[in-house]
Amino acid sequence: MDPAAIIGLVAAFAIVFTSVILEGGHIGSLFLVAPLLLVFGGAICATMTGGTLPDTIAFGKNFIAALTAKKVDAGASVDTIVKLAERARKEGLLALEDAIKEVNDPFLKDGLQLAVDGTDPEELREILEGQIEAKKKRDKNASKYFENLGAFAPTIGIIGTTTGLIHALENLAEPEKLGHVIAAAFVATLWGLLSSNLMWLPISNRIKRVSELEVDQMNLSIEGIMAIQAGANPRLVAQKLKSLLPNPAPAKAAA
């Protein structure tokens, strides 16, 4: 797992809460039920209004997936593909039937199985590229959902502050209550800004970035599968795939 999202999220909120304590505030004063319910519930409902029910149902799943996304190791895929290319070159494509079972990447595994099954190269490429396009659409929808949450949260926080100030004006005859009521009103704006800029928008960007890396790896796998199916020289396969890596390993110095 790539822990960047979890580390960033926890550290960001820890910094905010630490700053509150250093300024003499109390963390408990930030966790008021009404503002939290309004900001988080209101943002989700507003986003749901502009989307579809399946989008909202997938909210929790996409949130967890963004935080726990696996590291994308394209280099490992290259090594796997080259080994398979060497075996296919020596023993034939059908010899990969057993080796495919040990491949961990589902996309690569499915593509290799289609190749071994004798799928036409052009049709095979179309199938795999179709899967990539479908993934892009899913990830785009997931990212857009969190982006919308980030757009609505601050405004809904202001709504909460406005309603709180209205309540404060209703209690002008009781000055001892004004401080608490006004403070509670601004908590809504605080959580609107916090949730938007420290959680929703970063999660949206996280989904986009992880999707880009995964799509790059899938495209690399397609090129590898097509090369194996064509019976290409493993050395040429390795060179071609390594040239597609976003951060290729530096060449080793000659002895």
C-alpha positions, 0 to 999 in steps of 0.5 A: 500500500502507498501510505501517502494519502493516510499520512497526509490526511492524518498529519494535516488534521494533526497540525490544525488541532495542534495549532488550536491547542497552542493558541489556547483553544480546546479541541472539544469545542470543534466537535459539535454535532450540529455543524458536523452534521450540516457540513458533512451531511449537507455536502453529501446530499448536495453532491448526490442531488447532482449525480446518481444513487450508485455514485453515492453508494460507491462513496465509501468504497472509493474513499477507502480505495483512495486511501489504501491504493497499492503502489504501482510497480511498473518495473515489476510488470516489465520483469514479469513480461520479459520472463514470459516472453523468453518462455514463449520464445523458447517453448511457444505461446501455449507454454504460458498456460501454467505460468499465467496462473502465477501472474498477480496483475489481473489485467495482465493475467486476463490479457495473456490468457486471451493471447494464449486462447488465440484471440486475434491481435487486433481484437485483443488490443481492442478488448484491452483498450476498452477495459482501460477506457472503462476504468478511466470513466469509473475513476473520473466519476469517482474523482468528480464526486469528491471534487463536488464534495470539496466545492459544496462543503465551504458554502454549506459551512457558510450556511451553517454560520449564517443560521447560527448567527441568526440564532445568536441575534435571537438571543441578544437579550441573553448576553451570557449565551452569545459567546457560545452561540457565535462560536458554534456558528463559526465551527460550521465554516471551519469544518466546511473549509477543513473538509474541503481543502484537507480531505475532499479535494486531496482525495479527488486528486489522489484518485486521479493520480493513482488512476494515471499510474494504473492506466500507464501500467495497463498500457505497458502491459498491452504492449508487452502482451502484443509483443509476446503474442507476436513472438518478439525477441525478449531483449527487444521487448525489455528495451521497448517496455523500459522506454515506456516507464515514467521513471526508468532505472538508470543504466548500470555502469560497465565493469 
